[in-house]
Amino acid sequence: AAETRAPEKSGRRQPGAAAIMNAQVIQLEDGWNKLKTGGVLKIEEILEDASGGVYKHRISTDEYSQLYTTVYTMCTQKPPNNWSEPLYNNYCEAVIDYLTARILPRIKEKHDEAMLRELVRRWENHKTIIRFLSHVFKYLDRFYVKRLSLPELAEVGSQKFLEIVFNAVKREVRTAILELVRRERECEQVDKQLIKSVIDIFVEMGGSRASLETYATDFEEMLLSTTADYYSRESAKWAGNDSFPEYMRKAEDRLKQEQDRVANYLHSSTEEKLLKVCEEQLLQNPEQQLLEKEHSGCEKLLLDNKTEDLSRMFRLFSRIPTGLPPIANIVRKHITDVGLALVKKQSVNAEGDLMPYVQELLDIHDKYTELVGSGPEKGCFQGHNIFHKAMKEAFEVFVNKDIGKSATAELLSNFCDNLLKKSGERLSDEALEDKLEKVVRLFGYLSDKDIFAEFYKKQLAKRLLLARSSSDDAERSMIAKLKLRCGAQFTSKLEGMVTDMNLSQDIQSAFAEHVKDKELELDTDLTVQVLTTGFWPTYKSDELNLPKEMLQCIETFKAFYDLRTSHRRLRWVHSLGSATVVGKFTPSGKSKEH
């Protein structure tokens, strides 16, 4: 189309234009009539007659060049025949006349969608006209407008459309768009492209600075207000008729629809504000009512372990600033109630085997650890700190309750002893490691960890001294876990006990070499475990009348040990020792040892 041709092509004709100027001066009235008739009115008629983007008539290249040359000549003639200022004013008046007489009445005579389509068509035509005329009058723009810092011709065209047309119909236009949005929310089919085209006009009315003030003030504010009203009514209806899970599914679906709505035809800057309004009405305002629904609220979801609904609840209510604390309070109370019920049930049988009770504690902890999760996409609550805190506070309540006369600290130590001693529960290395890890997590909730440490130290001592430990690696692993949880000071004595046992093996080997090298003869085998005072539990020294064979062995070992170190004194604790007595019997005249 002629209106899309760049004026620079005509610029090459300027020498010819100068020759015309020198030959004949163009008067204002003659020149403007030529420009108005051959340019302004003609392009208006061409666009008016166009149908479906097809133009019945066009402006030829020669016609365009003559129009450009006329403007150039009128702007370069010497005073008093330089018509730059009158041309600029005439251009502005022509735009005003065109908008007032031709455009505005055509739009106002239509209503609803028809009005919106007319507005879109007229705005596109207006932009085409302004683009064409800006090329025709480009010389005016480049010199006269620039020298006097006046609004450029294209800017004048957009500004006049805003003032004359847009401001006159914007309320009706906004009402029509909001009605289409409402109908789409009610699942009706609407012309999304039409809505987008009209929304783009609101945006373009911000001018060359790409300001969104017009869009925000004249459309967005009312959109947000009507959206709040709409979802306030929807929320009240759903809350009264639907279960909590059904409500959440509808809310999640609606939030997705609103996001798509922004992508389809609203400006991207609206998304955050629109979703915030929806979240306030669908989630924030009715939250407490929804969470406390009698047969389907948060407590019921936890009782029935509805992981999918709990995950959806977290996703939705994590969107609002105050959404998660009320849920965390319910989770805390729920876990506390479950734990206290277990304590109450077990207290009835406090004299029986309490190891199953510890296992139940571990199972409960596993269940809610999985529920809370460990990170994004893991667990219903995705490892959020507020739920870890709620779970910790709940477990601290019932884990510290005694069962009869037994503290949980003692029970946990007994449970570990059962896992780590040879006669205890048989597990693979991997399963044992996993169970010890879970015990240590439960141990973390104890308010008096020193009680556990005392019981554990005594039981570890028995396992080590009486060779009842099923695995040295498992013992070291458990101590390392406790060290990680409570620090080096907490486990220093436990580590010292294990170290003593390793050193005792070295001392025993050296003693055997010593007896062999010195060719000493002992009446009985002797194994000595040298322990460091302070690491081990306190034991009494019993005065015993030992057989002379044992006394000889003890004296021999003492002499050997004194040679190795001069600053350590041995104190014998016979109650921790053991002896193997071999008897010889001769039943039926045959000698047998037992």
C-alpha positions in Angstrom: 0.0 0.0 0.0 1.2 3.5 -0.7 0.9 4.5 3.0 3.6 2.0 3.9 6.3 3.4 1.6 9.2 5.1 3.2 9.6 8.8 2.5 13.3 8.4 1.9 12.5 7.1 -1.6 10.9 10.4 -2.3 13.9 12.2 -0.8 15.9 11.5 -4.0 13.4 13.7 -5.9 14.4 16.8 -3.8 16.4 18.5 -6.6 13.4 18.4 -8.8 11.3 19.8 -6.0 13.7 22.7 -5.6 13.4 23.5 -9.3 9.6 23.7 -8.9 10.0 26.0 -5.9 12.2 28.4 -7.9 9.8 28.4 -10.8 6.6 28.9 -8.8 5.7 29.7 -5.2 3.0 27.4 -3.7 0.4 29.4 -1.7 -0.9 27.9 1.5 -4.5 27.4 0.4 -3.5 25.7 -2.9 -0.9 23.6 -1.3 -3.1 22.5 1.6 -6.0 21.7 -0.7 -3.7 19.5 -2.7 -2.4 17.7 0.4 -5.9 17.3 1.9 -7.6 16.1 -1.2 -4.8 13.9 -2.6 -3.5 12.7 0.8 -5.7 13.1 3.9 -9.1 12.5 2.4 -7.9 9.9 -0.1 -6.3 7.7 2.4 -9.4 8.0 4.6 -11.6 6.8 1.7 -9.2 4.0 0.8 -9.3 2.6 4.3 -13.1 3.2 4.6 -13.7 1.2 1.5 -11.3 -1.6 2.4 -12.8 -5.0 3.3 -11.1 -7.8 5.1 -7.7 -6.1 4.6 -8.2 -5.8 0.9 -7.9 -2.3 -0.6 -10.0 -1.4 -3.6 -7.9 1.7 -4.4 -4.3 2.7 -3.7 -2.1 5.8 -3.8 0.5 5.4 -6.5 4.2 6.1 -6.0 4.0 9.2 -8.2 1.0 10.5 -6.2 2.9 9.9 -3.0 6.0 11.6 -4.4 4.0 14.7 -5.4 2.5 15.0 -1.9 5.9 14.7 -0.3 7.4 17.3 -2.7 4.5 19.7 -2.0 5.2 19.5 1.7 9.0 19.9 1.1 8.4 23.0 -1.1 6.0 24.7 1.2 8.4 24.2 4.1 11.5 25.4 2.3 10.1 28.5 0.6 11.5 31.8 2.0 9.3 33.9 4.2 6.7 35.1 4.0 5.8 32.0 1.9 7.3 29.4 4.4 4.2 27.5 5.5 5.7 25.2 8.1 3.7 26.5 11.0 0.3 26.6 9.2 0.9 23.1 7.7 1.6 21.7 11.2 -1.6 23.4 12.5 -3.6 22.2 9.5 -2.4 18.6 10.0 -3.5 18.7 13.7 -6.9 20.2 12.7 -7.4 17.5 10.0 -6.8 14.8 12.5 -9.2 16.3 15.0 -11.9 16.7 12.3 -11.4 13.2 11.1 -11.7 11.7 14.6 -14.6 13.9 15.6 -16.7 13.6 12.5 -16.0 10.2 11.1 -14.5 7.9 13.8 -16.2 8.7 17.1 -19.8 8.6 15.8 -19.2 5.2 14.1 -18.0 3.7 17.4 -20.7 5.2 19.6 -23.5 3.9 17.4 -22.5 0.4 18.2 -22.7 -1.6 21.5 -21.0 -4.5 23.3 -18.9 -6.7 21.0 -19.8 -4.8 17.9 -18.5 -1.6 19.5 -15.3 -3.4 20.4 -14.8 -4.6 16.9 -15.5 -1.1 15.5 -13.0 0.4 18.0 -10.3 -2.1 17.0 -10.9 -1.5 13.3 -10.9 2.3 13.6 -7.7 2.3 15.7 -5.9 0.1 13.2 -7.1 2.4 10.4 -6.1 5.5 12.4 -2.6 4.1 12.9 -2.3 3.4 9.2 -3.4 7.0 8.3 -1.0 8.5 10.8 1.8 6.4 9.6 1.2 7.4 6.0 0.7 11.1 6.8 3.9 11.1 9.0 5.8 10.0 5.9 4.2 12.6 3.7 4.9 15.4 6.2 8.3 13.9 7.3 10.2 17.1 6.2 8.0 19.0 8.6 8.8 16.6 11.4 12.6 16.6 10.8 13.1 20.3 10.8 10.2 22.5 12.0 8.9 20.2 14.8 12.4 19.3 15.9 13.6 23.0 16.0 10.6 24.1 18.1 10.5 20.9 20.3 6.8 20.3 19.3 5.1 16.9 19.6 5.9 14.8 16.5 3.1 14.2 14.1 2.7 10.5 15.0 2.5 11.5 18.7 -0.1 14.1 17.8 -2.2 11.5 16.0 -2.1 9.1 19.0 -2.7 11.8 21.5 -5.8 13.1 19.7 -7.2 9.6 19.4 -6.9 9.3 23.1 -8.5 12.7 23.9 -11.3 12.6 21.3 -12.2 8.9 20.8 -10.8 6.8 23.6 -11.7 9.0 26.5 -15.3 9.3 25.2 -15.9 5.5 25.0 -13.5 4.0 27.5 -16.1 3.3 30.1 -18.4 1.4 27.7 -15.4 -0.4 26.3 -14.2 -1.4 29.7 -17.7 -2.7 30.7 -17.9 -4.7 27.5 -14.5 -6.3 28.0 -15.2 -7.2 31.7 -18.5 -8.8 30.6 -16.6 -11.0 28.1 -14.1 -11.9 30.9 -17.0 -12.8 33.2 -18.6 -15.0 30.5 -15.3 -16.8 29.9 -15.1 -17.5 33.7 -18.5 -19.0 33.4 -17.1 -21.4 30.7 -18.6 -19.6 27.7 -16.7 -19.3 24.5 -15.5 -15.8 23.8 -13.4 -14.1 21.1 -10.0 -13.9 23.0 -8.3 -12.2 20.1 -10.8 -9.4 20.2 -10.3 -8.9 23.9 -6.5 -8.9 23.4 -6.8 -6.3 20.6 -8.8 -4.0 22.8 -6.5 -4.5 25.7 -3.6 -3.6 23.4 -5.3 -0.3 22.7 -5.5 0.5 26.5 -1.7 -0.2 26.6 -0.9 1.8 23.4 -2.8 4.8 24.9 0.2 5.2 27.2 2.0 6.9 24.3 5.6 6.6 23.0 7.0 6.3 26.6 5.2 3.0 26.9 3.5 4.1 30.1 1.0 1.7 31.5 -0.8 4.4 33.4 -3.9 4.5 31.1 -4.1 0.7 31.1 -3.8 0.5 34.9 -6.2 3.4 35.7 -8.9 2.9 33.1 -9.0 -0.9 32.9 -6.8 -2.9 35.4 -8.2 -1.3 38.6 -11.8 -2.2 37.6 -10.7 -5.7 36.4 -9.1 -6.4 39.8 -12.2 -5.1 41.7 -14.7 -7.1 39.7 -12.4 -10.2 40.0 -12.4 -9.8 43.8 -16.2 -9.6 43.8 -16.6 -12.6 41.5 -14.3 -14.9 43.5 -15.7 -13.8 46.8 -19.1 -15.0 45.6 -17.6 -18.2 44.2 -15.7 -18.9 47.3 -18.7 -18.6 49.6 -20.7 -20.9 47.3 -18.0 -23.6 47.2 -17.3 -23.4 50.9 -20.9 -24.0 51.7 -21.5 -26.9 49.2 -18.2 -28.6 48.7 -15.7 -30.7 50.8 -12.3 -29.2 51.5 -10.6 -31.3 48.8 -13.2 -30.4 46.2 -12.9 -26.8 47.1 -9.1 -26.9 46.6 -9.4 -28.6 43.3 -11.7 -25.9 42.0 -9.4 -23.1 43.5 -6.3 -24.6 41.9 -8.1 -24.9 38.5 -9.3 -21.3 38.7 -5.9 -19.9 39.5 -4.5 -21.8 36.5 -7.3 -20.3 34.4 -6.4 -16.8 35.5 -2.8 -17.4 34.7 -3.8 -18.5 31.2 -6.1 -15.5 30.9 -3.1 -13.2 31.4 -1.1 -15.1 28.8 -4.0 -15.0 26.3 -5.0 -11.4 26.4 -4.0 -9.3 29.5 -0.8 -7.4 29.9 1.9 -9.4 31.7 2.2 -6.8 34.4 -1.3 -7.8 35.6 -0.5 -11.4 36.4 1.0 -10.9 39.9 -1.8 -8.4 40.9 -4.6 -10.6 39.5 -3.4 -13.8 41.2 -3.0 -11.9 44.5 -6.6 -10.8 44.3 -7.7 -14.4 43.5 -5.6 -15.9 46.3 -7.0 -13.4 48.8 -10.6 -14.3 48.0 -10.2 -18.1 47.3 -7.6 -18.9 50.0 -6.7 -16.2 52.5 -10.2 -15.0 53.5 -11.8 -18.5 53.9 -8.7 -20.4 55.1 -9.7 -21.0 58.7 -13.3 -22.0 57.7 -11.8 -24.5 55.2 -9.2 -26.0 57.4 -11.7 -26.6 60.2 -14.4 -28.3 58.0 -15.9 -31.0 60.1 -15.7 -34.0 57.9 -13.1 -33.0 55.4 -10.8 -30.4 57.0 -7.1 -30.5 57.5 -7.3 -32.8 60.6 -9.4 -35.3 58.6 -6.9 -35.3 55.8 -4.1 -36.1 58.2 -6.1 -38.8 59.9 -6.9 -40.5 56.6 -3.4 -39.9 55.2 -4.7 -38.2 52.1 -1.3 -37.3 50.7 -2.5 -35.9 47.4 -5.0 -33.5 49.0 -2.4 -32.6 51.7 0.1 -31.8 48.9 -2.4 -29.6 47.1 -3.2 -27.8 50.3 0.5 -27.0 50.8 0.9 -25.8 47.2 -2.2 -23.6 47.5 -1.7 -22.0 50.9 2.0 -21.5 50.5 1.0 -18.9 47.9 -0.3 -16.5 50.6 1.9 -14.9 53.3 -0.2 -16.1 56.2 -1.2 -19.4 54.7 1.1 -22.0 56.3 1.1 -21.2 60.1 -2.6 -22.2 60.7 -1.9 -25.5 58.9 1.3 -26.1 60.9 -0.7 -25.6 64.1 -3.1 -28.3 63.1 -0.3 -30.6 62.1 1.5 -30.0 65.5 -1.7 -30.8 67.4 -2.5 -33.9 65.3 1.0 -35.4 65.8 0.9 -34.6 69.5 -2.5 -36.3 69.9 -1.3 -39.4 68.0 1.8 -39.6 70.2 0.0 -39.0 73.5 -2.6 -41.7 72.5 0.3 -44.1 72.0 1.8 -43.2 75.4 -1.6 -43.7 77.1 -2.1 -47.1 75.5 1.4 -48.2 76.5 1.2 -47.0 80.0 -1.5 -49.6 80.7 1.1 -52.3 80.1 4.1 -50.5 81.5 5.5 -53.6 83.1 5.7 -55.6 79.9 8.2 -55.6 77.0 8.6 -51.9 76.0 10.7 -52.5 72.9 7.6 -52.6 70.6 6.6 -49.2 72.0 10.0 -47.8 70.9 9.4 -49.4 67.4 6.0 -47.7 67.2 7.6 -44.4 68.1 10.1 -44.9 65.2 7.2 -45.9 62.9 5.3 -42.7 63.8 8.4 -40.7 63.2 8.9 -42.3 59.8 5.4 -41.6 58.8 5.5 -37.9 59.6 9.0 -37.4 58.4 7.8 -38.6 55.0 4.7 -36.4 55.2 6.8 -33.3 56.0 9.4 -34.2 53.4 13.0 -33.2 52.9 12.9 -30.7 50.0 11.1 -29.6 46.8 8.8 -32.3 45.4 9.6 -34.5 48.4 6.8 -35.1 50.8 3.4 -33.3 51.1 5.0 -30.2 52.7 8.2 -30.2 50.7 10.5 -30.0 53.7 9.2 -26.5 54.7 10.9 -25.3 57.9 7.6 -24.4 59.6 6.4 -28.1 59.4 9.8 -29.4 60.6 9.4 -27.1 63.6 5.8 -28.2 64.2 6.8 -31.9 64.1 9.8 -31.3 66.4 7.6 -29.5 69.0 5.0 -32.3 68.8 7.5 -35.1 69.3 9.2 -33.3 72.2 5.8 -33.4 74.0 5.2 -37.1 74.1 8.7 -38.5 73.6 9.6 -37.1 77.0 6.7 -38.8 78.7 7.7 -41.7 81.0 6.1 -45.2 80.5 5.6 -46.3 84.1 8.9 -46.0 85.8 10.9 -46.0 82.6 12.0 -42.9 80.9 12.1 -42.8 77.1 15.9 -42.1 77.3 16.3 -45.5 79.0 14.0 -47.2 76.5 16.0 -45.8 73.6 19.3 -47.0 75.1 17.8 -50.5 75.7 16.6 -50.5 72.1 20.1 -49.7 70.9 21.6 -52.4 73.1 19.2 -54.9 71.6 20.3 -53.9 68.1 24.0 -53.9 68.9 24.6 -57.0 71.1 25.1 -60.4 69.6 22.0 -61.9 71.2 19.8 -59.1 70.0 17.8 -58.5 66.8 19.5 -59.8 63.6 19.7 -57.2 60.8 21.7 -56.7 57.7 24.4 -54.0 58.0 22.4 -51.6 55.9 19.2 -52.2 57.9 21.1 -51.8 61.2 22.6 -48.6 60.0 19.2 -47.3 58.9 17.5 -48.2 62.2 20.3 -46.6 64.3 19.9 -43.4 62.3 16.2 -43.3 63.1 16.9 -43.9 66.8 19.3 -41.0 66.9 16.7 -38.7 65.3 14.3 -39.7 68.0 17.0 -39.2 70.6 17.2 -35.6 69.3 13.8 -34.8 70.9 14.9 -35.9 74.4 15.0 -33.0 76.9 17.6 -34.7 79.1 20.1 -36.4 76.8 22.5 -37.0 79.7 20.2 -39.8 81.1 20.4 -41.5 77.7 24.2 -41.1 77.8 24.5 -42.8 81.3 22.4 -45.8 80.3 24.1 -46.1 76.9 27.6 -45.9 78.5 26.8 -48.8 81.0 25.4 -51.0 78.2 28.2 -50.2 75.9 30.7 -51.2 78.6 29.0 -54.6 79.1 29.0 -55.2 75.3 32.7 -54.4 75.0 34.0 -56.1 78.2 31.9 -59.2 77.8 32.5 -59.4 74.1 28.8 -59.2 73.4 29.0 -56.5 70.6 27.8 -57.8 67.3 29.9 -55.4 65.2 32.7 -53.0 66.1 31.8 -50.9 62.9 28.2 -50.6 64.1 29.4 -49.4 67.6 31.6 -46.8 66.0 28.9 -45.7 63.6 26.4 -45.2 66.4 28.9 -43.1 68.4 29.7 -41.0 65.3 25.9 -40.3 64.8 25.6 -39.2 68.4 28.7 -37.0 68.0 27.3 -35.4 64.9 24.0 -34.7 66.8 25.5 -33.5 70.2 29.1 -32.7 69.7 32.5 -34.2 70.6 32.2 -33.6 74.3 29.0 -35.7 74.5 30.7 -38.8 73.0 34.3 -38.3 74.2 34.0 -41.0 76.9 32.2 -43.4 74.5 35.0 -43.0 72.0 37.6 -43.5 74.8 36.0 -46.8 75.8 36.3 -48.2 72.2 39.8 -46.9 72.0 40.7 -48.7 75.3 39.5 -52.0 73.9 41.7 -51.6 70.8 44.7 -50.7 73.0 44.0 -53.7 75.3 44.3 -56.0 72.3 47.7 -54.5 71.5 48.8 -54.9 75.2 47.6 -58.5 75.3 49.6 -59.3 72.2 52.7 -57.6 73.8 52.1 -59.5 77.1 52.0 -62.9 75.2 55.3 -62.0 73.5 56.8 -61.0 76.8 55.8 -64.3 78.5 57.3 -66.2 75.5 60.5 -64.2 75.4 61.1 -64.5 79.2 60.2 -68.2 79.1 57.7 -67.6 81.8 55.3 -70.4 82.8 51.8 -69.5 83.9 49.5 -72.0 85.5 46.5 -70.6 83.6 45.7 -68.4 80.5 45.2 -64.8 81.3 43.5 -62.0 79.2 43.7 -58.5 80.7 41.7 -55.5 79.5 43.3 -52.2 80.6 40.7 -49.4 81.0 41.1 -45.7 81.5 39.5 -44.3 84.6 37.0 -41.6 83.7 35.9 -43.1 80.4 34.1 -46.1 81.9 31.3 -46.3 84.5 32.4 -46.3 88.1 33.0 -49.9 89.5 33.7 -51.0 93.0 37.0 -52.9 93.8 36.1 -56.1 95.5 38.5 -57.8 97.9 38.7 -61.4 96.8 40.7 -64.4 97.9 42.1 -65.4 94.5 43.6 -68.7 93.8 47.4 -68.7 93.8 47.5 -69.5 90.1 45.6 -66.3 89.3 47.7 -64.3 91.7 50.8 -65.5 89.9 49.3 -64.4 86.6 48.3 -61.0 88.0 51.8 -60.3 89.4 53.4 -61.3 86.2 51.2 -59.0 84.2 51.7 -56.1 86.7 55.5 -56.5 86.4 55.2 -56.4 82.6 52.9 -53.4 82.6 55.2 -51.5 85.0 58.0 -51.9 82.5 55.8 -50.3 79.8 54.7 -47.3 81.7 55.6 -45.6 85.0 52.8 -43.1 85.4 49.8 -45.4 85.4 48.6 -47.5 88.2 46.5 -50.6 87.8 43.4 -51.1 89.9 41.9 -54.5 89.4 38.1 -54.8 89.0 37.4 -58.5 89.3 33.6 -58.1 89.1 34.0 -57.3 85.4 36.1 -60.4 84.6 35.0 -63.9 83.7 36.6 -67.3 84.2 36.3 -70.5 82.4 36.5 -73.6 84.7 37.3 -76.9 83.0 36.3 -80.1 84.9 37.7 -83.6 84.3 35.2 -86.4 84.8 35.6 -90.2 84.4 32.2 -91.7 83.8 32.5 -95.5 83.0 36.2 -95.2 83.5 36.6 -92.8 80.5 38.2 -89.4 81.1 36.2 -86.4 79.7 36.5 -82.7 80.1 33.6 -80.3 80.6 
